[in-house]
Amino acid sequence: MATKKYTVTLPEELAEEIRAEVGSGGFSRYVAQAIERQRERDHLHEFVGWWEGEHGDVTDEELAGAEAERLALQRRHADRKARSVPDRRAG
C-alpha cells in the first residue's frame, strides 16, 4: 500500500506515551492501525443503523444473548491458549 506523510496534532502526553511503548519506528504503524480500527467501528455502527432500520431495534434480550456468546467464545479461546502453553514448572 502506498503511503503519504500527513501532519496531525495529538496531545503531547498521549503521543509520548505511545512512542515510549512502540518506539519511534512503530509510531506511524500504531497510529495507522488505530485509525483502521476506528473506521471499522464507524462501518459497524453504520451497518447496525441500517440493520435496525430494516429489522427494528436490537432488543436487550438479543444484546444479552450476543454478550453471552462473546464471553463463551472468549473463555474457549483462553482455555485453548492455556492448554497450548507448556508447563515450565515440570522439568
C-alpha positions as CSV (number, residue, x, y, z in Angstrom):
1,M,0.0,0.0,0.0
2,A,1.3,3.4,-0.9
3,T,1.9,5.8,2.0
4,K,1.9,9.6,2.2
5,K,3.1,11.8,5.0
6,Y,0.5,13.9,6.9
7,T,0.7,16.3,9.7
8,V,-1.7,15.7,12.6
9,T,-1.9,17.3,16.0
10,L,-2.0,14.9,19.0
11,P,-2.0,15.6,22.8
12,E,1.8,15.5,23.6
13,E,1.4,13.2,26.7
14,L,-0.6,10.7,24.7
15,A,1.9,10.7,21.7
16,E,4.9,10.4,24.0
17,E,3.3,7.5,25.9
18,I,2.7,5.6,22.7
19,R,6.1,6.4,21.3
20,A,7.7,5.0,24.6
21,E,5.7,1.8,24.1
22,V,6.2,1.2,20.4
23,G,9.4,3.1,19.6
24,S,9.8,5.8,17.1
25,G,9.8,3.4,14.2
26,G,6.4,1.8,15.3
27,F,4.6,5.1,15.9
28,S,3.2,5.6,12.4
29,R,2.1,1.9,12.2
30,Y,0.4,2.3,15.6
31,V,-1.5,5.4,14.5
32,A,-2.5,3.8,11.2
33,Q,-3.8,0.7,13.0
34,A,-5.8,2.9,15.4
35,I,-7.4,4.8,12.5
36,E,-8.2,1.5,10.8
37,R,-9.9,0.2,14.0
38,Q,-11.9,3.4,14.2
39,R,-13.0,3.1,10.6
40,E,-14.1,-0.5,11.3
41,R,-16.2,0.7,14.3
42,D,-17.7,3.5,12.1
43,H,-18.7,1.0,9.5
44,L,-20.1,-1.3,12.1
45,H,-22.2,1.5,13.6
46,E,-23.4,2.3,10.1
47,F,-24.3,-1.3,9.5
48,V,-26.2,-1.5,12.8
49,G,-28.1,1.6,11.9
50,W,-29.1,0.1,8.6
51,W,-30.0,-3.3,10.3
52,E,-32.2,-1.6,12.9
53,G,-33.8,0.4,10.1
54,E,-34.7,-2.8,8.3
55,H,-35.5,-5.1,11.3
56,G,-36.2,-2.9,14.3
57,D,-34.0,-2.0,17.3
58,V,-31.8,-4.7,18.7
59,T,-33.5,-5.8,22.0
60,D,-31.9,-6.1,25.4
61,E,-32.5,-9.8,25.1
62,E,-30.7,-10.0,21.8
63,L,-27.8,-7.9,23.2
64,A,-27.6,-10.2,26.3
65,G,-27.5,-13.3,24.1
66,A,-24.8,-11.8,21.9
67,E,-22.7,-10.9,25.0
68,A,-23.1,-14.3,26.5
69,E,-22.0,-15.9,23.2
70,R,-19.0,-13.5,23.1
71,L,-18.0,-14.4,26.7
72,A,-18.3,-18.1,25.9
73,L,-16.0,-17.7,22.9
74,Q,-13.6,-15.7,24.9
75,R,-13.5,-18.4,27.6
76,R,-12.9,-21.1,25.0
77,H,-10.1,-19.1,23.4
78,A,-8.5,-18.6,26.9
79,D,-8.8,-22.3,27.7
80,R,-7.3,-23.3,24.4
81,K,-4.5,-20.8,24.8
82,A,-3.8,-22.1,28.3
83,R,-3.6,-25.7,27.1
84,S,-1.1,-24.8,24.4
85,V,1.4,-23.2,26.7
86,P,3.8,-25.8,28.1
87,D,4.1,-26.0,31.8
88,R,7.6,-24.6,32.5
89,R,7.5,-25.9,36.1
90,A,7.7,-29.5,35.0
91,G,11.3,-30.0,34.1
